[in-house]
Amino acid sequence: MLAAAAPLTVPQRQSLERGFICPERLPDDGARLSAITRFMDEYARLRPAATVNDRLAQYDELLARRRCAPRGDTAHYSFPQS
């Protein structure tokens, strides 16, 4: 079993959360896709060894802390395929 990535430091978490908007408040799928892409890219910059699962876990934690869409709503990951 792989170990989880080390926790983010406070400055790293602040950098990652800067400008975060709950997905349901964004105007459309394009904006939601851009937002999660920025989040994932920033997390990868901060923690290059982190897995996609590590990044999604951090994203889920942020959604919960910010009280975004109700738990169980998978719309955060539902994007149109190109």
N, CA, C and O of each residue as an XYZ file, in Angstrom:
328
protein
N       0.839     -1.184      0.000
C       0.000      0.000      0.000
C       0.883      1.246      0.000
O       1.857      1.325      0.749
N       0.542      2.202     -0.832
C       1.313      3.437     -0.928
C       0.970      4.369      0.225
O      -0.182      4.460      0.648
N       1.978      5.050      0.718
C       1.752      6.025      1.786
C       1.150      7.291      1.194
O       1.459      7.672      0.065
N       0.290      7.935      1.966
C      -0.300      9.196      1.529
C       0.775     10.277      1.518
O       1.770     10.194      2.239
N       0.558     11.268      0.703
C       1.492     12.390      0.636
C       1.518     13.120      1.978
O       0.531     13.130      2.713
N       2.647     13.722      2.280
C       2.767     14.498      3.515
C       1.751     15.627      3.512
O       1.419     16.163      2.455
N       1.252     15.995      4.697
C       0.282     17.094      4.758
C       0.894     18.398      4.232
O       2.101     18.623      4.320
N       0.038     19.227      3.696
C       0.486     20.528      3.215
C       0.806     21.434      4.395
O       0.171     21.342      5.445
N       1.780     22.298      4.223
C       2.061     23.308      5.240
C       0.982     24.387      5.148
O       0.244     24.442      4.164
N       0.888     25.225      6.144
C      -0.113     26.305      6.124
C       0.082     27.208      4.907
O      -0.899     27.488      4.218
N       1.299     27.680      4.603
C       1.458     28.521      3.401
C       1.091     27.791      2.108
O       0.529     28.394      1.194
N       1.405     26.498      2.029
C       1.039     25.738      0.839
C      -0.484     25.637      0.714
O      -1.039     25.824     -0.368
N      -1.151     25.340      1.832
C      -2.614     25.242      1.817
C      -3.235     26.576      1.430
O      -4.189     26.614      0.652
N      -2.705     27.666      1.964
C      -3.224     28.988      1.615
C      -3.046     29.270      0.131
O      -3.939     29.823     -0.511
N      -1.904     28.894     -0.411
C      -1.649     29.079     -1.839
C      -2.648     28.272     -2.660
O      -3.183     28.758     -3.656
N      -2.893     27.046     -2.237
C      -3.810     26.154     -2.953
C      -5.248     26.660     -2.893
O      -5.994     26.521     -3.862
N      -5.638     27.241     -1.769
C      -7.021     27.672     -1.567
C      -7.307     29.083     -2.063
O      -8.466     29.489     -2.146
N      -6.271     29.824     -2.388
C      -6.459     31.197     -2.853
C      -7.343     31.219     -4.091
O      -7.050     30.545     -5.079
N      -8.384     31.962     -4.042
C      -9.263     32.106     -5.195
C     -10.240     30.961     -5.393
O     -10.963     30.942     -6.390
N     -10.284     29.996     -4.465
C     -11.190     28.857     -4.611
C     -12.641     29.320     -4.544
O     -13.016     30.103     -3.671
N     -13.446     28.828     -5.471
C     -14.890     29.098     -5.494
C     -15.579     27.746     -5.575
O     -15.175     26.886     -6.358
N     -16.622     27.553     -4.766
C     -17.371     26.296     -4.829
C     -17.852     26.061     -6.253
O     -18.335     26.987     -6.904
N     -17.726     24.828     -6.744
C     -18.089     24.526     -8.132
C     -19.515     24.919     -8.500
O     -19.764     25.366     -9.619
N     -20.445     24.760     -7.576
C     -21.845     25.081     -7.905
C     -22.070     26.576     -8.105
O     -23.113     26.980     -8.620
N     -21.110     27.394     -7.706
C     -21.226     28.847     -7.896
C     -20.601     29.315     -9.204
O     -20.730     30.482     -9.576
N     -19.930     28.413     -9.896
C     -19.323     28.763    -11.180
C     -20.368     28.667    -12.278
O     -21.299     27.868    -12.178
N     -20.224     29.477    -13.331
C     -21.302     29.616    -14.321
C     -21.568     28.412    -15.213
O     -22.691     28.227    -15.683
N     -20.534     27.579    -15.456
C     -20.755     26.483    -16.401
C     -19.666     25.422    -16.251
O     -18.725     25.576    -15.473
N     -19.822     24.340    -17.021
C     -18.849     23.245    -16.956
C     -17.447     23.692    -17.337
O     -16.471     23.206    -16.767
N     -17.329     24.606    -18.286
C     -16.007     25.094    -18.684
C     -15.292     25.773    -17.536
O     -14.095     25.566    -17.334
N     -16.016     26.579    -16.786
C     -15.431     27.268    -15.633
C     -15.059     26.261    -14.542
O     -14.017     26.398    -13.901
N     -15.908     25.249    -14.331
C     -15.609     24.223    -13.334
C     -14.385     23.404    -13.740
O     -13.547     23.078    -12.900
N     -14.286     23.079    -15.004
C     -13.124     22.333    -15.495
C     -11.846     23.153    -15.327
O     -10.818     22.624    -14.904
N     -11.907     24.428    -15.654
C     -10.737     25.305    -15.480
C     -10.335     25.400    -14.015
O      -9.147     25.375    -13.694
N     -11.316     25.508    -13.128
C     -11.041     25.654    -11.698
C     -10.379     24.400    -11.126
O      -9.389     24.495    -10.402
N     -10.924     23.228    -11.450
C     -10.321     22.010    -10.888
C      -8.963     21.738    -11.525
O      -8.079     21.186    -10.872
N      -8.785     22.114    -12.779
C      -7.485     21.954    -13.426
C      -6.441     22.834    -12.745
O      -5.319     22.392    -12.499
N      -6.812     24.084    -12.439
C      -5.894     24.979    -11.717
C      -5.539     24.384    -10.353
O      -4.374     24.386     -9.954
N      -6.560     23.869     -9.633
C      -6.332     23.264     -8.326
C      -5.355     22.095     -8.442
O      -4.388     22.017     -7.684
N      -5.605     21.186     -9.391
C      -4.755     20.006     -9.556
C      -3.334     20.391     -9.952
O      -2.371     19.809     -9.455
N      -3.201     21.365    -10.840
C      -1.873     21.818    -11.268
C      -1.110     22.452    -10.108
O       0.084     22.206     -9.934
N      -1.800     23.266     -9.319
C      -1.149     23.912     -8.173
C      -0.737     22.866     -7.140
O       0.358     22.946     -6.582
N      -1.593     21.900     -6.884
C      -1.245     20.830     -5.934
C      -0.032     20.055     -6.439
O       0.863     19.732     -5.659
N       0.005     19.757     -7.725
C       1.147     19.046     -8.305
C       2.429     19.869     -8.178
O       3.506     19.311     -7.969
N       2.316     21.171     -8.301
C       3.497     22.034     -8.131
C       3.977     21.983     -6.686
O       5.181     21.936     -6.431
N       3.036     21.992     -5.733
C       3.383     21.991     -4.311
C       3.872     20.628     -3.833
O       4.771     20.543     -2.996
N       3.279     19.570     -4.364
C       3.601     18.201     -3.963
C       3.759     17.326     -5.207
O       2.849     16.570     -5.547
N       4.895     17.419     -5.882
C       5.086     16.691     -7.145
C       4.896     15.178     -7.034
O       4.493     14.542     -8.008
N       5.176     14.591     -5.878
C       5.057     13.137     -5.727
C       3.626     12.697     -5.387
O       3.350     11.498     -5.333
N       2.732     13.634     -5.163
C       1.356     13.291     -4.795
C       0.637     12.620     -5.959
O       0.880     12.931     -7.125
N      -0.239     11.707     -5.620
C      -1.028     11.009     -6.638
C      -2.306     11.802     -6.928
O      -2.642     12.746     -6.213
N      -2.998     11.407     -7.973
C      -4.283     12.023     -8.279
C      -5.233     11.807     -7.106
O      -6.008     12.701     -6.767
N      -5.183     10.630     -6.484
C      -6.042     10.375     -5.325
C      -5.737     11.333     -4.175
O      -6.655     11.794     -3.498
N      -4.452     11.638     -3.947
C      -4.080     12.617     -2.917
C      -4.701     13.972     -3.238
O      -5.236     14.645     -2.358
N      -4.623     14.357     -4.494
C      -5.153     15.660     -4.908
C      -6.664     15.710     -4.758
O      -7.212     16.697     -4.267
N      -7.340     14.642     -5.182
C      -8.803     14.613     -5.056
C      -9.235     14.585     -3.592
O     -10.253     15.180     -3.239
N      -8.479     13.905     -2.741
C      -8.797     13.891     -1.311
C      -8.690     15.303     -0.733
O      -9.538     15.720      0.057
N      -7.653     16.031     -1.125
C      -7.499     17.415     -0.651
C      -8.632     18.287     -1.176
O      -9.146     19.143     -0.456
N      -9.017     18.072     -2.422
C     -10.120     18.820     -3.025
C     -11.424     18.530     -2.279
O     -12.190     19.448     -1.986
N     -11.674     17.253     -1.973
C     -12.873     16.883     -1.206
C     -12.878     17.545      0.165
O     -13.914     18.019      0.630
N     -11.719     17.575      0.807
C     -11.608     18.209      2.117
C     -11.940     19.704      2.024
O     -12.640     20.248      2.878
N     -11.437     20.347      0.994
C     -11.704     21.767      0.792
C     -13.191     22.007      0.523
O     -13.773     22.957      1.047
N     -13.801     21.154     -0.288
C     -15.241     21.275     -0.554
C     -16.037     21.178      0.743
O     -16.983     21.937      0.953
N     -15.657     20.252      1.607
C     -16.357     20.069      2.881
C     -16.142     21.272      3.798
O     -17.090     21.768      4.406
N     -14.893     21.741      3.898
C     -14.606     22.902      4.769
C     -15.350     24.146      4.317
O     -15.814     24.936      5.138
N     -15.459     24.314      3.005
C     -16.140     25.493      2.463
C     -17.658     25.295      2.368
O     -18.391     26.200      1.972
N     -18.108     24.099      2.736
C     -19.533     23.759      2.686
C     -20.115     23.950      1.289
O     -21.171     24.554      1.105
N     -19.397     23.421      0.330
C     -19.874     23.451     -1.044
C     -21.019     22.443     -1.169
O     -21.552     21.993     -0.155
N     -21.402     22.085     -2.389
C     -22.550     21.203     -2.635
C     -22.594     20.054     -1.630
O     -21.554     19.613     -1.141
N     -23.775     19.579     -1.328
C     -23.927     18.513     -0.320
C     -23.076     17.290     -0.623
O     -22.814     16.965     -1.781
N     -22.652     16.622      0.440
C     -21.880     15.383      0.298
C     -22.666     14.382     -0.541
O     -23.896     14.349     -0.512
N     -21.932     13.577     -1.280
C     -22.572     12.589     -2.128
C     -22.865     13.119     -3.524
O     -23.209     12.348     -4.420
N     -22.731     14.422     -3.716
C     -22.956     15.008     -5.033
C     -21.656     14.869     -5.815
O     -20.642     15.467     -5.452
N     -21.683     14.087     -6.879
C     -20.465     13.848     -7.657
C     -20.301     14.846     -8.797
O     -19.425     14.674     -9.644
N     -21.120     15.877     -8.830
C     -21.040     16.850     -9.915
C     -19.690     17.533     -9.980
O     -19.324     18.061    -11.030
N     -18.943     17.539     -8.894
C     -17.621     18.171     -8.873
C     -16.675     17.513     -9.859
O     -15.724     18.140    -10.327
N     -16.931     16.247    -10.179
C     -16.051     15.515    -11.074
C     -16.713     15.195    -12.400
O     -16.139     14.476    -13.219
N     -17.892     15.706    -12.624
C     -18.633     15.399    -13.853
C     -18.399     16.490    -14.889
O     -19.032     17.545    -14.851
N     -17.491     16.225    -15.805
C     -17.176     17.199    -16.822
C     -17.396     16.581    -18.186
O     -17.208     15.378    -18.364
N     -17.791     17.394    -19.146
C     -17.986     16.843    -20.482
C     -16.679     16.319    -21.049
O     -15.622     16.917    -20.850
N     -16.753     15.227    -21.737
C     -15.567     14.654    -22.363
C     -15.347     15.326    -23.716
O     -16.302     15.623    -24.433
N     -14.095     15.560    -24.055
C     -13.817     16.173    -25.359
C     -13.428     15.130    -26.363
O     -13.156     15.456    -27.519
